Amino acid sequence: MGILSRASYVIRSKINAVLNRAENPHETLDYSYEQLRDQLQDVKKGIADLTTQKKRLEIQKRRLEENVEKHNDQAREAVKQDREDLARRALEKKKQKMSQIEELEEQIASLQNTQDNLVEKKNKLQSRIEQFRTEKETMKARYEAAEASTRVSEAMTGAGDEMENVGRSIERAREQTEDMEARSAAMDELEESGAFEDVLSDEDDIDRELEEMRRGGEVEAELETLKSETGADAGESASADADTEADVEVEEPSADPEIEAELEDIKSEESKDEE
């Protein structure tokens, strides 16, 4: 097989496959049924034309038969009038008319045979069309039932195109959901570890350490200030009590609970910073 022959064969097979997929059995059966009905109408029209032609010949034959009778009468009358020449002419015309009648009878018989054959074929074709119509409706009903059963089966098994697309959509949605959940968990883990703060901050490790030292120095300075203020307040209170009442026992000033609590908090924070 040559290249062109193979290519032609492949093209025809492809076209045939496309046509098979595009073919609708309902439309094909209805079209075939209409074609058969058109053929039946053509046969009926042919029978009608043939019958019309036969009727014309039969009418012509009757006219010739009437002329034959007329010529017979003419010949008898001529004999009575002792005119043999006229009688002979009338008989000659009668003979011609009878010859034409024989030809017409042959044509009419032939047309009758043709008509009988066409009528027989018409009856067979009509019977075939009726049978095909019954088979067509039965086949259409079977096809519709098979198509409905196939759709139900595909829907039940998920083998249909729509169910396949739905399954793919669900699978993609599941994958996207899992990816989003994993990303959310990763973001939470990075946020808890402080990675986002390091990434978003412009400071490096040295800057952060210097900042912590600065804060620690500020705390120490505030502590010294609190100590000095507390000591000065205690000395002034003791001198005033000694000058006012010498014989009264001098009591040591009691520490302020709020200050002591704040001091303890500051010491605790300082210890944590040093560690």
C-alpha positions in Angstrom: 0.0 0.0 0.0 1.4 3.3 -1.1 1.7 6.5 1.0 -1.2 8.2 -0.7 -3.4 5.1 -0.4 -2.5 4.8 3.3 -3.2 8.5 3.9 -6.6 8.2 2.1 -7.5 5.1 4.1 -6.6 6.9 7.4 -8.6 10.0 6.4 -11.6 8.0 5.5 -11.4 6.0 8.8 -11.1 9.3 10.8 -14.1 10.8 8.9 -16.1 7.6 9.4 -15.4 7.6 13.2 -16.4 11.3 13.5 -19.6 10.6 11.5 -20.4 7.6 13.7 -20.1 9.7 16.9 -22.2 12.5 15.4 -24.9 10.2 14.0 -28.2 10.3 15.8 -30.1 7.0 15.4 -33.4 8.8 15.7 -32.6 11.1 12.8 -31.1 8.3 10.7 -34.2 6.1 11.1 -36.6 8.9 10.4 -34.6 9.9 7.4 -34.6 6.4 6.0 -38.4 6.2 6.6 -38.9 9.4 4.7 -36.8 8.1 1.8 -38.9 4.9 1.6 -42.1 7.0 1.7 -40.8 9.2 -1.1 -40.0 6.0 -3.2 -43.6 4.8 -2.5 -45.0 8.2 -3.7 -42.9 7.9 -6.9 -44.2 4.4 -7.6 -47.8 5.6 -7.0 -47.2 8.5 -9.4 -45.8 6.1 -12.0 -48.8 3.8 -11.7 -51.2 6.8 -12.0 -49.4 8.0 -15.2 -49.4 4.5 -16.6 -53.1 4.1 -15.8 -53.8 7.4 -17.5 -52.0 6.4 -20.6 -53.9 3.0 -20.7 -57.2 4.8 -20.3 -56.3 7.0 -23.2 -55.6 4.0 -25.4 -58.8 2.4 -24.3 -60.8 5.5 -25.2 -59.1 5.5 -28.6 -59.9 1.8 -29.1 -63.6 2.5 -28.4 -63.6 5.2 -31.0 -62.1 2.9 -33.5 -64.6 0.2 -32.7 -67.4 2.7 -33.3 -65.8 3.6 -36.7 -65.7 -0.1 -37.5 -69.5 -0.4 -36.9 -70.0 2.8 -38.9 -68.0 1.3 -41.9 -70.1 -1.8 -41.7 -73.2 0.2 -42.0 -71.7 2.1 -44.9 -70.8 -1.1 -46.7 -74.3 -2.5 -46.3 -76.0 0.7 -47.5 -73.7 0.9 -50.5 -74.5 -2.7 -51.4 -78.2 -1.9 -51.2 -77.6 1.1 -53.5 -75.7 -1.2 -55.9 -72.5 0.7 -55.3 -69.9 -1.9 -54.9 -67.1 0.7 -55.2 -68.4 2.5 -52.1 -68.9 -0.7 -50.3 -65.3 -1.8 -51.1 -63.9 1.6 -49.8 -66.0 1.3 -46.6 -64.7 -2.3 -46.0 -61.1 -1.2 -46.6 -61.5 1.6 -43.9 -63.0 -1.0 -41.6 -60.0 -3.2 -42.1 -57.6 -0.4 -41.3 -59.5 0.5 -38.2 -59.5 -3.1 -37.0 -55.8 -3.3 -37.6 -55.3 -0.2 -35.4 -57.6 -1.8 -32.8 -55.4 -4.8 -32.6 -52.3 -2.7 -32.1 -54.0 -0.7 -29.4 -55.1 -3.9 -27.7 -51.5 -5.1 -27.6 -50.3 -1.8 -26.2 -53.1 -1.8 -23.6 -52.3 -5.4 -22.6 -48.6 -4.4 -22.2 -49.5 -1.4 -20.2 -51.8 -3.5 -18.0 -49.0 -6.0 -17.4 -46.7 -3.1 -16.4 -49.4 -1.7 -14.2 -49.9 -5.0 -12.5 -46.2 -5.3 -11.8 -46.0 -1.8 -10.5 -49.0 -2.4 -8.2 -47.5 -5.5 -6.9 -44.2 -3.7 -6.2 -46.1 -0.9 -4.7 -47.9 -3.2 -2.3 -44.6 -4.9 -1.4 -42.9 -1.5 -0.8 -45.9 -0.3 1.2 -45.8 -3.4 3.3 -42.1 -3.0 3.8 -42.5 0.6 4.8 -45.1 -0.3 7.4 -42.8 -3.0 8.7 -39.9 -0.6 8.8 -42.0 2.0 10.6 -42.8 -0.5 13.3 -39.2 -1.6 13.6 -38.1 2.1 13.6 -40.3 3.0 16.5 -39.3 -0.2 18.3 -35.6 0.6 17.7 -36.0 4.2 18.8 -37.7 3.1 22.0 -34.9 0.5 22.6 -32.3 3.2 22.0 -33.9 5.6 24.3 -34.2 3.0 27.0 -30.5 1.9 26.5 -29.4 5.6 26.6 -31.3 6.3 29.8 -29.9 3.1 31.3 -26.4 4.1 30.3 -26.8 7.5 31.8 -28.1 6.1 35.1 -25.2 3.6 35.2 -22.7 6.3 34.5 -24.2 8.5 37.2 -24.1 5.5 39.6 -20.6 4.5 38.9 -19.2 8.0 38.3 -18.0 7.0 34.8 -19.8 9.8 33.0 -18.1 12.9 31.8 -20.0 15.1 34.2 -19.3 12.8 37.2 -15.7 12.7 36.2 -15.5 16.4 36.1 -17.2 16.6 39.5 -14.7 14.1 40.9 -11.8 16.1 39.6 -13.2 19.3 41.0 -13.6 17.7 44.4 -10.0 16.3 44.3 -8.6 19.7 43.3 -10.6 21.4 46.1 -9.3 18.8 48.6 -5.7 19.4 47.5 -6.1 23.2 47.7 -7.6 22.9 51.2 -4.8 20.7 52.4 -2.2 23.0 51.0 -3.9 26.0 52.7 -4.1 24.2 56.0 -0.4 23.2 55.8 0.5 26.8 55.0 -1.6 28.1 57.9 0.1 25.7 60.3 3.5 26.8 59.0 2.6 30.4 59.5 1.5 29.8 63.0 4.7 27.8 63.8 6.9 30.6 62.4 5.0 33.3 64.3 5.4 31.4 67.6 9.2 30.9 67.0 9.6 34.7 66.4 10.9 34.3 62.9 8.5 36.9 61.6 9.7 39.5 64.1 13.4 38.9 63.1 12.4 39.1 59.4 10.3 42.2 59.8 12.8 44.1 62.1 15.7 46.1 60.7 17.9 45.5 63.8 20.6 42.8 63.9 21.8 40.9 67.0 24.2 43.6 68.1 21.5 46.3 68.0 19.1 44.1 70.1 21.8 43.4 72.7 22.8 47.1 73.0 19.1 47.9 73.4 18.8 45.4 76.2 21.9 46.9 77.9 20.5 50.4 77.6 17.2 49.3 79.2 19.1 47.6 82.0 21.1 50.8 82.6 17.9 52.8 82.8 16.5 50.4 85.4 19.6 50.6 87.5 19.6 54.4 87.4 15.9 54.5 88.4 16.7 52.1 91.2 19.5 54.3 92.6 17.1 57.3 92.4 14.5 55.4 94.4 17.1 54.4 96.9 18.4 57.9 97.5 14.9 59.3 97.7 13.9 56.6 100.2 17.1 57.3 102.4 16.5 61.1 102.4 12.9 60.8 103.4 13.9 58.5 106.3 16.7 60.9 107.6 14.4 64.0 107.6 11.6 62.1 109.5 14.1 60.9 112.2 15.5 64.5 112.9 12.0 66.0 113.2 11.0 63.4 115.8 14.2 63.9 117.9 13.8 67.6 118.1 10.0 67.5 119.0 10.0 64.9 121.7 13.4 63.8 123.2 12.0 61.4 125.8 9.9 59.5 123.3 11.5 56.5 121.8 12.3 57.0 118.1 10.8 54.4 115.8 12.5 53.5 112.6 10.5 54.6 109.6 8.6 51.6 108.1 9.2 50.8 104.5 6.4 51.7 102.0 4.8 48.4 100.9 4.2 49.6 97.3 7.8 50.8 96.9 9.1 47.5 98.3 6.9 45.5 95.9 8.0 47.7 93.0 11.6 47.3 94.0 11.3 43.5 94.2 9.8 43.5 90.7 12.7 45.6 89.3 15.2 43.3 91.0 13.5 40.3 89.5 13.5 41.8 86.0 17.2 42.8 86.3 18.1 39.3 87.4 16.3 37.9 84.3 18.0 40.3 82.0 21.4 39.4 83.4 20.7 35.7 82.9 
